């Protein structure tokens, strides 16, 4: 996370961090499939919807 922060700070207005990992993993893990490695389709849908709202819809 610190490496990402440094890159974003060095390139203001050109670099953005989208917390998809945190959105998937810090939700007490009912988001994971039975293999405990992959997130479920609803999680992907939620993350992609939010990405669209932040980076696409407002342009």
C-alpha positions as CSV (number, residue, x, y, z in Angstrom):
1,X,0.0,0.0,0.0
2,X,2.8,2.4,0.7
3,X,4.3,1.8,-2.7
4,X,1.0,2.6,-4.3
5,X,0.6,5.7,-2.2
6,X,4.1,6.9,-3.4
7,X,3.3,6.4,-7.0
8,X,-0.1,8.2,-6.7
9,X,1.6,11.1,-4.9
10,X,4.3,11.4,-7.6
11,X,1.7,11.6,-10.3
12,X,-1.2,13.7,-9.1
13,X,-4.1,13.8,-11.4
14,X,-2.7,11.0,-13.6
15,X,-2.7,8.1,-11.2
16,X,-5.6,6.8,-9.1
17,X,-5.8,3.9,-6.7
18,X,-9.0,1.9,-6.7
19,X,-9.3,-0.3,-3.6
20,X,-10.7,-3.5,-5.3
21,X,-8.7,-5.8,-3.1
22,X,-9.9,-4.1,0.1
23,X,-13.5,-4.1,-1.1
24,X,-13.3,-7.9,-1.7
25,X,-11.2,-9.0,1.2
26,X,-12.1,-6.7,4.1
27,X,-15.8,-7.6,4.2
28,X,-15.5,-10.6,6.6
29,X,-15.1,-13.0,3.7
30,X,-18.6,-14.3,2.8
31,X,-17.3,-12.9,-0.5
32,X,-15.1,-15.8,-1.2
33,X,-16.1,-18.9,-3.0
34,X,-15.6,-22.3,-1.5
35,X,-12.0,-22.5,-2.7
36,X,-11.2,-19.5,-0.4
37,X,-9.2,-18.0,-3.3
38,X,-11.8,-16.4,-5.6
39,X,-14.5,-13.9,-5.0
40,X,-18.1,-14.6,-6.0
41,X,-19.8,-13.0,-9.0
42,X,-21.8,-10.6,-6.8
43,X,-18.6,-9.2,-5.4
44,X,-17.2,-8.7,-8.9
45,X,-20.4,-7.0,-10.0
46,X,-20.3,-4.6,-7.0
47,X,-16.7,-3.7,-7.5
48,X,-17.2,-3.2,-11.3
49,X,-20.3,-1.1,-10.7
50,X,-18.4,1.1,-8.3
51,X,-15.4,1.4,-10.7
52,X,-17.8,2.5,-13.4
53,X,-19.4,5.1,-11.1
54,X,-16.0,6.6,-10.1
55,X,-14.1,6.4,-13.4
56,X,-16.5,6.3,-16.3
57,X,-20.0,7.6,-15.6
58,X,-19.0,11.1,-14.5
59,X,-16.9,11.9,-17.6
